[in-house]
Amino acid sequence: MIGLISLRRRTPSMGTISYILREDTWGHGYATHAAHHVVSVAFTTVGLNRLEAMHHPDNPASGRVLIKAGFTHIGTSDRQADGGTTVPYQVYALQNS
């Protein structure tokens, strides 16, 4: 196994995707390929109208995966990190057209 991708329903019409890959598999397009498939399933089979995703600001490659999968960067969301610091995660969304 090289990683995983998940689709979670958050409301009847909105879901989130997340993914993680082994570091030795980065840069081969696996996350982008998987994200395209999950987006398709979310909008056709599951019937969602919107997807959201976020990534840590120190991981811009994950943002590039989301952009390639059709997502648009919509802002940031502060998340609590270890030690009580706040981290501005990058937030993306994709609307079913």
Salt bridges, closest charged atoms under 4 A:
ASP24 OD1 - ARG22 NE 2.86
GLU52 OE2 - ARG50 NE 2.92
ASP58 OD2 - HIS56 ND1 3.79
